[in-house]
Amino acid sequence: MISHDAFAVEPWCLRETSLHLDVLAQTESVFALSNGHIGWRGNLDEGEPHGLPGSYLNGVHEVHPLPYAEAGYGYPESGQTVINVTNGKIIRLLVDDEPFDLRYGQLRSHERVLDLRGGFLYRTCDWTSPSGVTVRVRSTRLVSLTQRSIAAICYEVEPLNAKVRLVVQSELVANEQLPQVTGDPRVSAALESPLEPEEHYSQGMRMRLVHCTAASGLRVAAATDHTVQGPPATQVSSESMEDVGRLTVTCELAPGETLRLEKLVAYGWSAVRSLPAVRDQVEAAIAAARSTTWQGLLDEQRGYLDDFWACADVEIDGDEEIQQAVRFALFHVLQAGARAERRAIPAKGLTGSGYDGHSFWDTEGFVLPLLTHTAPDSVAEALRWRQSTLPTARERARQLGLKGAAFPWRTIDGQECSGYWPAGTAAFHVNADIAHAAALYVSTAGDEEFERDTGVELLVETARLWQSLGHHDPHGRFHIDGVTGPDEYSPVADDNVYTNLLAQENLRNAASAVERHEQQAAALGVDDEEAAAWRDAAEAMTLPYNSALRVHEQSADFTRHQVWDFAHTRPDQYPLLLHFPYFDLYRKQVVKQADLVFAMFIRGDAFEEEQKARNFEYYEPLTVRDSSLSACIQGIVAAEVGHLRLAFDYLSEAALMDLYDLENNTRDGLHIASLAGTWLTLVAGFGGMRHADGTLCFAPRLPEKLGRLAFTVQVLRRRLRVEITGSTATYTLLDGAPLEIRHCGQAVTVSSKSPQSRPLTLPTTRPEPEPPPGRRPAHRE
């Protein structure tokens, strides 16, 4: 994308200087606007041409049957897929009866700008119709971060060379025709016209459509209101039908005159509220937005983002593309979770329909650690959503013969939606990922109320799962067998180290939490014996280790397996899962994505420094990165063990995943976890940030390509700024009481009046391990 001639590299925006239809679908993803509740893809205002139309509401989905060649006990019966809800973006234009369509006439100029500070998408273009009339169209679009039910557009038309008759049609459109997005005809049928009409209304400049999904039973309302500024003779009318609401504005303009349309769009949905209640909800949202005014919405948006960037900005000297990319990443991760408010954060956010709109463990593993330090309130809401799905997770555990809760591998509303159990049901580590995110949030934000009301319950029910899933052998060692770790090429394995280490942490944190919150523990039925059993299991947790090779096993006997034949695997045969049978992958030493290496990052306390280096050197030649989740983790650990050039190349891959469309699927939506991984690689990799017993620890080191790295993180409701140059790290507390941190193992107390500078400790120089043939990340010049 930004390597395309149409894109410019700038520090605070993404600018497209000309329109190219060959990357239109990708631009719709990168120019998407969202607040975690509403998502609008960056489709052109007039709706066509398009790659994939997309208007989404977090949690609104349709269900469909899951296919199985053979029935099996415990298989999920239904899948869930995000649906395209009522489109309020469309504003069509006719110029002297010629439709404003960029495929016809002459497009003289076209520019779009995603403003990362202002939080809006700006577009301007000059177009000459087939009859020779030239007009300038300007539009500004936002999805409000302060009024979560509201999106808005300001649309202006100005003739440049002649008097012209204009017709502008501002629409609400339900059940848009979409490209077929799945090969399963049952899914396609469920999504073809998912919204059944219940009510339509129009009067003056206001319109409203209310629909209900056929199978999932969700009621969706969309309403719009307008302000029109034009010549005195401007005419306005409105109409509505079951799937369309339309405001039509007609006027004649001379050069120098402008027609301006301000459009407010409100969305609401519910699985339980009545039609009048949902209708009134969107009408109230429109009323609030009208009182704010268009300019007020812009001002609120900028104020919200000013506060965010003051707590989250990352500055880089030495690579302008990575500087742009990390701010792009932060902006989109914020959009994914800012106002989700007890809804999931999907793997694509609300930027596209990829992965059917499902949420995975990516949220807790990648996205929430970033938001914990930059927008902590959104983390509490995301984890409260997990808590709200506990009844479903408890039922799933009972179905599997387990205690506690078994959270789903992929879901929209809490039901398991994975029809492939080796990579789905068996990936129990999602439970520990949730528990880890909850504990990290509490220790970083100091939110005791959250721990009491939400954290304890999450920790208890996940700990109960591990206690029932694992077992003690005759020697007293605790094993967790038959599970899938992050590496989906090694499923249903025994004693996966990542799973075991996070389960160990989960069990310990649960035992500590019930000690601190006896009342909550009693309400959940936890007694001293159960808490003691958790501690015993944690202390006896098995971590497979090959003493001959002097490396940890990814799972029991992993290093005994035959190594994949990398030398005879062609570059066009990656990703391997699309070209080789799972049977072959599952019995070989080949790693889809960082697994044992991820464990060394997230539970670094369980490994000695020399073990980390040897483990990384062993697993690097086996890891093919057939997942976008891998590069950032490999980059973090590469930086820790001293391979700084390799770490920088992995940073570049994570950062440019969507801006370069590296996996050729950005059209389906952004890779939100890889975007979050950009921040993780910079802050945890080159900044060396870790958590130890509630204390932030840093071991900074910079690659040669970067002259300076500076970032701000929130901790215990304070803002800490870290600035790293080639030889020094400086820590500045921007507000709040003095804070104790650790720099390269030494305690440092930082106050707002006394910044602290310390010399860097450079890592040991080691021979760089070689990734699998053809899978080395692109070296960044």
ChimeraX attribute file (.defattr): number of C-alpha atoms within 10 A of each C-alpha:
attribute: neighborCount
match mode: 1-to-1
recipient: residues
	/A:1	20
	/A:2	19
	/A:3	13
	/A:4	12
	/A:5	11
	/A:6	16
	/A:7	19
	/A:8	18
	/A:9	17
	/A:10	13
	/A:11	18
	/A:12	16
	/A:13	20
	/A:14	24
	/A:15	21
	/A:16	23
	/A:17	17
	/A:18	16
	/A:19	18
	/A:20	13
	/A:21	14
	/A:22	9
	/A:23	16
	/A:24	18
	/A:25	23
	/A:26	26
	/A:27	26
	/A:28	27
	/A:29	28
	/A:30	23
	/A:31	24
	/A:32	28
	/A:33	29
	/A:34	35
	/A:35	30
	/A:36	29
	/A:37	30
	/A:38	27
	/A:39	25
	/A:40	28
	/A:41	24
	/A:42	28
	/A:43	24
	/A:44	21
	/A:45	20
	/A:46	20
	/A:47	16
	/A:48	15
	/A:49	16
	/A:50	17
	/A:51	21
	/A:52	25
	/A:53	25
	/A:54	27
	/A:55	26
	/A:56	28
	/A:57	25
	/A:58	28
	/A:59	26
	/A:60	24
	/A:61	26
	/A:62	23
	/A:63	22
	/A:64	18
	/A:65	13
	/A:66	17
	/A:67	14
	/A:68	12
	/A:69	5
	/A:70	5
	/A:71	9
	/A:72	8
	/A:73	7
	/A:74	11
	/A:75	17
	/A:76	20
	/A:77	17
	/A:78	16
	/A:79	22
	/A:80	26
	/A:81	23
	/A:82	24
	/A:83	28
	/A:84	28
	/A:85	25
	/A:86	27
	/A:87	21
	/A:88	26
	/A:89	28
	/A:90	19
	/A:91	21
	/A:92	19
	/A:93	22
	/A:94	16
	/A:95	22
	/A:96	16
	/A:97	13
	/A:98	16
	/A:99	17
	/A:100	22
	/A:101	18
	/A:102	19
	/A:103	10
	/A:104	13
	/A:105	18
	/A:106	15
	/A:107	17
	/A:108	13
	/A:109	13
	/A:110	20
	/A:111	17
	/A:112	24
	/A:113	19
	/A:114	24
	/A:115	17
	/A:116	21
	/A:117	18
	/A:118	19
	/A:119	25
	/A:120	24
	/A:121	23
	/A:122	19
	/A:123	20
	/A:124	18
	/A:125	20
	/A:126	20
	/A:127	23
	/A:128	21
	/A:129	22
	/A:130	14
	/A:131	11
	/A:132	12
	/A:133	18
	/A:134	24
	/A:135	22
	/A:136	18
	/A:137	20
	/A:138	19
	/A:139	20
	/A:140	20
	/A:141	24
	/A:142	24
	/A:143	29
	/A:144	26
	/A:145	26
	/A:146	15
	/A:147	18
	/A:148	21
	/A:149	25
	/A:150	27
	/A:151	28
	/A:152	25
	/A:153	25
	/A:154	20
	/A:155	22
	/A:156	19
	/A:157	24
	/A:158	22
	/A:159	26
	/A:160	19
	/A:161	14
	/A:162	14
	/A:163	17
	/A:164	20
	/A:165	15
	/A:166	22
	/A:167	22
	/A:168	24
	/A:169	21
	/A:170	28
	/A:171	25
	/A:172	25
	/A:173	20
	/A:174	25
	/A:175	20
	/A:176	18
	/A:177	12
	/A:178	16
	/A:179	12
	/A:180	14
	/A:181	14
	/A:182	11
	/A:183	8
	/A:184	11
	/A:185	10
	/A:186	14
	/A:187	20
	/A:188	17
	/A:189	12
	/A:190	19
	/A:191	25
	/A:192	17
	/A:193	17
	/A:194	24
	/A:195	27
	/A:196	17
	/A:197	18
	/A:198	15
	/A:199	17
	/A:200	20
	/A:201	17
	/A:202	20
	/A:203	13
	/A:204	12
	/A:205	20
	/A:206	24
	/A:207	25
	/A:208	26
	/A:209	27
	/A:210	27
	/A:211	26
	/A:212	21
	/A:213	23
	/A:214	15
	/A:215	13
	/A:216	15
	/A:217	17
	/A:218	19
	/A:219	25
	/A:220	27
	/A:221	26
	/A:222	30
	/A:223	28
	/A:224	29
	/A:225	24
	/A:226	21
	/A:227	15
	/A:228	18
	/A:229	13
	/A:230	19
	/A:231	14
	/A:232	8
	/A:233	9
	/A:234	16
	/A:235	14
	/A:236	16
	/A:237	15
	/A:238	19
	/A:239	18
	/A:240	20
	/A:241	16
	/A:242	16
	/A:243	20
	/A:244	20
	/A:245	26
	/A:246	24
	/A:247	24
	/A:248	18
	/A:249	21
	/A:250	18
	/A:251	17
	/A:252	21
	/A:253	21
	/A:254	15
	/A:255	14
	/A:256	11
	/A:257	15
	/A:258	18
	/A:259	22
	/A:260	17
	/A:261	21
	/A:262	20
	/A:263	25
	/A:264	26
	/A:265	27
	/A:266	26
	/A:267	30
	/A:268	24
	/A:269	25
	/A:270	17
	/A:271	14
	/A:272	11
	/A:273	12
	/A:274	11
	/A:275	19
	/A:276	9
	/A:277	14
	/A:278	21
	/A:279	23
	/A:280	14
	/A:281	20
	/A:282	24
	/A:283	24
	/A:284	14
	/A:285	21
	/A:286	24
	/A:287	15
	/A:288	13
	/A:289	23
	/A:290	17
	/A:291	10
	/A:292	15
	/A:293	15
	/A:294	18
	/A:295	10
	/A:296	13
	/A:297	23
	/A:298	21
	/A:299	14
	/A:300	19
	/A:301	21
	/A:302	18
	/A:303	16
	/A:304	17
	/A:305	20
	/A:306	14
	/A:307	11
	/A:308	17
	/A:309	18
	/A:310	15
	/A:311	21
	/A:312	25
	/A:313	18
	/A:314	23
	/A:315	17
	/A:316	21
	/A:317	14
	/A:318	13
	/A:319	14
	/A:320	12
	/A:321	19
	/A:322	20
	/A:323	20
	/A:324	25
	/A:325	29
	/A:326	27
	/A:327	26
	/A:328	25
	/A:329	26
	/A:330	26
	/A:331	24
	/A:332	29
	/A:333	28
	/A:334	26
	/A:335	27
	/A:336	29
	/A:337	30
	/A:338	25
	/A:339	25
	/A:340	25
	/A:341	21
	/A:342	22
	/A:343	24
	/A:344	29
	/A:345	32
	/A:346	32
	/A:347	28
	/A:348	25
	/A:349	34
	/A:350	34
	/A:351	34
	/A:352	32
	/A:353	26
	/A:354	22
	/A:355	17
	/A:356	23
	/A:357	29
	/A:358	26
	/A:359	23
	/A:360	22
	/A:361	24
	/A:362	21
	/A:363	26
	/A:364	25
	/A:365	22
	/A:366	24
	/A:367	27
	/A:368	29
	/A:369	24
	/A:370	26
	/A:371	24
	/A:372	24
	/A:373	23
	/A:374	24
	/A:375	22
	/A:376	22
	/A:377	17
	/A:378	22
	/A:379	29
	/A:380	25
	/A:381	20
	/A:382	24
	/A:383	27
	/A:384	22
	/A:385	20
	/A:386	19
	/A:387	20
	/A:388	16
	/A:389	19
	/A:390	20
	/A:391	12
	/A:392	18
	/A:393	24
	/A:394	20
	/A:395	18
	/A:396	23
	/A:397	20
	/A:398	14
	/A:399	14
	/A:400	14
	/A:401	10
	/A:402	18
	/A:403	21
	/A:404	24
	/A:405	25
	/A:406	29
	/A:407	32
	/A:408	28
	/A:409	25
	/A:410	27
	/A:411	23
	/A:412	26
	/A:413	22
	/A:414	23
	/A:415	21
	/A:416	24
	/A:417	26
	/A:418	22
	/A:419	18
	/A:420	12
	/A:421	17
	/A:422	18
	/A:423	21
	/A:424	21
	/A:425	27
	/A:426	20
	/A:427	25
	/A:428	26
	/A:429	27
	/A:430	28
	/A:431	28
	/A:432	30
	/A:433	22
	/A:434	26
	/A:435	30
	/A:436	22
	/A:437	22
	/A:438	30
	/A:439	23
	/A:440	18
	/A:441	27
	/A:442	21
	/A:443	20
	/A:444	22
	/A:445	21
	/A:446	15
	/A:447	17
	/A:448	12
	/A:449	10
	/A:450	18
	/A:451	22
	/A:452	18
	/A:453	14
	/A:454	20
	/A:455	26
	/A:456	25
	/A:457	22
	/A:458	26
	/A:459	28
	/A:460	26
	/A:461	23
	/A:462	29
	/A:463	30
	/A:464	23
	/A:465	23
	/A:466	30
	/A:467	23
	/A:468	14
	/A:469	20
	/A:470	18
	/A:471	16
	/A:472	16
	/A:473	10
	/A:474	7
	/A:475	7
	/A:476	13
	/A:477	16
	/A:478	23
	/A:479	21
	/A:480	22
	/A:481	18
	/A:482	18
	/A:483	24
	/A:484	27
	/A:485	30
	/A:486	26
	/A:487	25
	/A:488	22
	/A:489	25
	/A:490	26
	/A:491	24
	/A:492	21
	/A:493	20
	/A:494	22
	/A:495	27
	/A:496	32
	/A:497	27
	/A:498	27
	/A:499	30
	/A:500	29
	/A:501	24
	/A:502	23
	/A:503	30
	/A:504	25
	/A:505	20
	/A:506	30
	/A:507	31
	/A:508	21
	/A:509	22
	/A:510	28
	/A:511	24
	/A:512	15
	/A:513	22
	/A:514	23
	/A:515	14
	/A:516	14
	/A:517	14
	/A:518	14
	/A:519	13
	/A:520	18
	/A:521	22
	/A:522	11
	/A:523	9
	/A:524	14
	/A:525	10
	/A:526	17
	/A:527	12
	/A:528	12
	/A:529	9
	/A:530	15
	/A:531	22
	/A:532	14
	/A:533	15
	/A:534	24
	/A:535	21
	/A:536	19
	/A:537	23
	/A:538	23
	/A:539	14
	/A:540	16
	/A:541	23
	/A:542	22
	/A:543	21
	/A:544	19
	/A:545	18
	/A:546	14
	/A:547	9
	/A:548	6
	/A:549	12
	/A:550	13
	/A:551	21
	/A:552	23
	/A:553	22
	/A:554	30
	/A:555	27
	/A:556	19
	/A:557	14
	/A:558	22
	/A:559	18
	/A:560	12
	/A:561	12
	/A:562	11
	/A:563	13
	/A:564	17
	/A:565	11
	/A:566	16
	/A:567	9
	/A:568	8
	/A:569	14
	/A:570	11
	/A:571	12
	/A:572	9
	/A:573	11
	/A:574	16
	/A:575	15
	/A:576	20
	/A:577	15
	/A:578	9
	/A:579	10
	/A:580	12
	/A:581	10
	/A:582	15
	/A:583	9
	/A:584	11
	/A:585	19
	/A:586	17
	/A:587	17
	/A:588	19
	/A:589	20
	/A:590	25
	/A:591	26
	/A:592	23
	/A:593	25
	/A:594	28
	/A:595	26
	/A:596	24
	/A:597	27
	/A:598	22
	/A:599	24
	/A:600	26
	/A:601	21
	/A:602	17
	/A:603	17
	/A:604	18
	/A:605	13
	/A:606	14
	/A:607	15
	/A:608	10
	/A:609	14
	/A:610	12
	/A:611	16
	/A:612	23
	/A:613	21
	/A:614	15
	/A:615	21
	/A:616	21
	/A:617	20
	/A:618	20
	/A:619	26
	/A:620	20
	/A:621	18
	/A:622	23
	/A:623	24
	/A:624	25
	/A:625	23
	/A:626	20
	/A:627	15
	/A:628	20
	/A:629	24
	/A:630	27
	/A:631	29
	/A:632	34
	/A:633	31
	/A:634	28
	/A:635	30
	/A:636	31
	/A:637	27
	/A:638	28
	/A:639	28
	/A:640	26
	/A:641	22
	/A:642	20
	/A:643	22
	/A:644	25
	/A:645	19
	/A:646	24
	/A:647	29
	/A:648	28
	/A:649	20
	/A:650	28
	/A:651	31
	/A:652	24
	/A:653	24
	/A:654	32
	/A:655	29
	/A:656	25
	/A:657	25
	/A:658	28
	/A:659	25
	/A:660	16
	/A:661	18
	/A:662	14
	/A:663	13
	/A:664	11
	/A:665	15
	/A:666	26
	/A:667	22
	/A:668	21
	/A:669	28
	/A:670	30
	/A:671	28
	/A:672	29
	/A:673	29
	/A:674	30
	/A:675	30
	/A:676	30
	/A:677	32
	/A:678	34
	/A:679	28
	/A:680	25
	/A:681	29
	/A:682	27
	/A:683	24
	/A:684	25
	/A:685	32
	/A:686	28
	/A:687	26
	/A:688	22
	/A:689	19
	/A:690	20
	/A:691	18
	/A:692	14
	/A:693	7
	/A:694	16
	/A:695	16
	/A:696	17
	/A:697	23
	/A:698	23
	/A:699	21
	/A:700	31
	/A:701	25
	/A:702	25
	/A:703	17
	/A:704	12
	/A:705	14
	/A:706	16
	/A:707	15
	/A:708	19
	/A:709	24
	/A:710	20
	/A:711	20
	/A:712	24
	/A:713	23
	/A:714	21
	/A:715	21
	/A:716	18
	/A:717	16
	/A:718	18
	/A:719	22
	/A:720	23
	/A:721	20
	/A:722	23
	/A:723	20
	/A:724	25
	/A:725	18
	/A:726	17
	/A:727	15
	/A:728	15
	/A:729	23
	/A:730	16
	/A:731	24
	/A:732	20
	/A:733	24
	/A:734	19
	/A:735	13
	/A:736	13
	/A:737	13
	/A:738	14
	/A:739	19
	/A:740	14
	/A:741	20
	/A:742	18
	/A:743	22
	/A:744	17
	/A:745	10
	/A:746	10
	/A:747	12
	/A:748	17
	/A:749	14
	/A:750	21
	/A:751	19
	/A:752	16
	/A:753	11
	/A:754	12
	/A:755	15
	/A:756	15
	/A:757	17
	/A:758	15
	/A:759	15
	/A:760	18
	/A:761	13
	/A:762	15
	/A:763	15
	/A:764	10
	/A:765	10
	/A:766	11
	/A:767	8
	/A:768	14
	/A:769	15
	/A:770	15
	/A:771	19
	/A:772	20
	/A:773	15
	/A:774	15
	/A:775	17
	/A:776	17
	/A:777	17
	/A:778	12
	/A:779	12
	/A:780	14
	/A:781	6
